[in-house]
């Protein structure tokens, strides 16, 4: 039936054209933004997951920065400790040289004094971002420090921050408040062979003029009256200190290695999150461009169809002429 009140063909053509225009708008939006899911209205579930993952990635980026700071701290402490070990090796060598009969012990002691001053300089300089793991001049002793190492999301969506811990009390070389807390300022008890028997002696390397607790042993220094027995004890004490310092350096090195591995892991995890988010919300540009071209063609045909449907009403006028 032909009617001048209701053009069924035009209504159908207009409905089709509206549908095509809506699809074109969606496709153009995907092409312009690059996202298949740009907001919650596109896909609430995927948008929610992607938003959470993006937030976690930002937190991991901060963790990566914190790991860089932690690596700098451990590098500084390790460098200082490694340099101190070299100086200690020289001190040990000087003491062995002093064991030779007839040597000028006062001259060797002058060298020991300079080496001790170098140890103090190294310890004081091994500071980064206000933290010094080798030297302490505060009333409170060096303790364990925490370094941010990871950001974790559990299966129940609860979040937590993982930390790496290092006990700086074990790496303190000099403590000016309490000499008993520094590897080089505390008393070291050694056993020295005397004839067919043994005896014990107590030595410390540096006199830090402690404010509260001072070492009570004998300072490792030489003069012309220093006996071979004393030198043997000093050599043993320095060797024990070297062993302790080597153990601490190994621990710091292991901590630094773990920080490097964690840093690499966090970087890889951030890349994986990017890929996961991309799979959820990114638009396939090849597909969208092809679809856009097809929709443009359909739109042209829809306009043509609507034009034809509207012309049918004009044909009714011919019947009244």
Secondary structure, DSSP 8 states (H G I E B T S, - for coil): ---SS--HHHHHHHHHHHHHHHHHHHHHHHHHH-BS--STTT-HHHHHHHHHHHHHHHHHHHHHHHHHHHHHHHHHHHHHHHHHHHHHHHHHHHHHHHTSTT--HHHHHHHHHHHHHHHHHHHHH-EETTEESSEE-SSS---EEEEEEEEEE-TTS-EEEEEEEEEGGGT--EESSBGGGSTTTS-EEEEEEETTEEEEEEEES-----SSB---SEES---TT--HHHHHHHHHHHHHHHHHHHHHHHHHHHHHHHHHHHHHHHHHHHHHHHHHHHHHHB--HHHHHHHHHHHHHHHHHHHHHHHHHHHHHHHHGGGG-
